[in-house]
């Protein structure tokens, strides 16, 4: 599903993706880092054709500029030599660091930990070439730690499973020898008339 970009007051923007709103975006660099984090650097990531004309005139150039920042970051984080940066001469490592942290701060509080872990994994090992954490935000540090991210993912999966169990219908027990009817089909059992994959 394409992401949407909306103009807000005071020359800021809102990016909405997978029903999560990231706002207020105040710079092309922060938007570019956010697009990298959400894997939205492709030309078809935003439905620009659905925008109103006035919005399209203002937002399409902003998207193009932000995409350039995102591609700069993408080239850097995908570099083979993790000990040295891979940035244009006009961009300092601290600039890229600031772009990423501006994007991380845009995530809603309820989604921020999960977003930062995902972004840290996207940045890869030693993104800033000096062994500091990928993201340091609000007294928390996020790095490319599989166990930390796995713990968050496991909690999310457990919460999803609990919701599923809560809505599953209960089957009343059938006494032995009861001829009231055929046995109930358990969830997940294949019916003979079900379409095959």
ChimeraX attribute file (.defattr): number of C-alpha atoms within 10 A of each C-alpha:
attribute: neighborCount
match mode: 1-to-1
recipient: residues
	/A:1	9
	/A:2	13
	/A:3	19
	/A:4	17
	/A:5	22
	/A:6	14
	/A:7	15
	/A:8	13
	/A:9	7
	/A:10	8
	/A:11	10
	/A:12	14
	/A:13	21
	/A:14	18
	/A:15	21
	/A:16	15
	/A:17	17
	/A:18	10
	/A:19	8
	/A:20	12
	/A:21	16
	/A:22	20
	/A:23	19
	/A:24	20
	/A:25	21
	/A:26	16
	/A:27	17
	/A:28	22
	/A:29	25
	/A:30	24
	/A:31	30
	/A:32	29
	/A:33	32
	/A:34	30
	/A:35	23
	/A:36	25
	/A:37	24
	/A:38	17
	/A:39	12
	/A:40	19
	/A:41	23
	/A:42	10
	/A:43	11
	/A:44	11
	/A:45	16
	/A:46	20
	/A:47	13
	/A:48	19
	/A:49	8
	/A:50	10
	/A:51	16
	/A:52	9
	/A:53	11
	/A:54	8
	/A:55	14
	/A:56	17
	/A:57	11
	/A:58	11
	/A:59	18
	/A:60	15
	/A:61	12
	/A:62	17
	/A:63	21
	/A:64	15
	/A:65	16
	/A:66	23
	/A:67	24
	/A:68	16
	/A:69	23
	/A:70	28
	/A:71	16
	/A:72	19
	/A:73	23
	/A:74	20
	/A:75	13
	/A:76	22
	/A:77	21
	/A:78	15
	/A:79	15
	/A:80	11
	/A:81	11
	/A:82	18
	/A:83	14
	/A:84	15
	/A:85	17
	/A:86	20
	/A:87	17
	/A:88	10
	/A:89	6
	/A:90	6
	/A:91	11
	/A:92	12
	/A:93	16
	/A:94	10
	/A:95	11
	/A:96	22
	/A:97	16
	/A:98	15
	/A:99	21
	/A:100	27
	/A:101	18
	/A:102	20
	/A:103	26
	/A:104	25
	/A:105	20
	/A:106	21
	/A:107	20
	/A:108	14
	/A:109	10
	/A:110	8
	/A:111	10
	/A:112	15
	/A:113	19
	/A:114	16
	/A:115	20
	/A:116	27
	/A:117	25
	/A:118	17
	/A:119	24
	/A:120	25
	/A:121	19
	/A:122	20
	/A:123	23
	/A:124	17
	/A:125	19
	/A:126	18
	/A:127	28
	/A:128	22
	/A:129	14
	/A:130	10
	/A:131	12
	/A:132	13
	/A:133	16
	/A:134	26
	/A:135	23
	/A:136	14
	/A:137	15
	/A:138	7
	/A:139	5
	/A:140	10
	/A:141	15
	/A:142	20
	/A:143	25
	/A:144	21
	/A:145	13
	/A:146	10
	/A:147	9
	/A:148	13
	/A:149	19
	/A:150	12
	/A:151	11
	/A:152	14
	/A:153	14
	/A:154	12
	/A:155	11
	/A:156	13
	/A:157	12
	/A:158	12
	/A:159	11
	/A:160	11
	/A:161	11
	/A:162	11
	/A:163	11
	/A:164	10
	/A:165	10
	/A:166	9
	/A:167	8
	/A:168	9
	/A:169	8
	/A:170	8
	/A:171	9
	/A:172	7
	/A:173	6
	/A:174	12
	/A:175	8
	/A:176	6
	/A:177	6
	/A:178	8
	/A:179	9
	/A:180	8
	/A:181	7
	/A:182	7
	/A:183	8
	/A:184	9
	/A:185	10
	/A:186	8
	/A:187	8
	/A:188	6
	/A:189	7
	/A:190	11
	/A:191	9
	/A:192	7
	/A:193	6
	/A:194	7
	/A:195	7
	/A:196	7
	/A:197	3
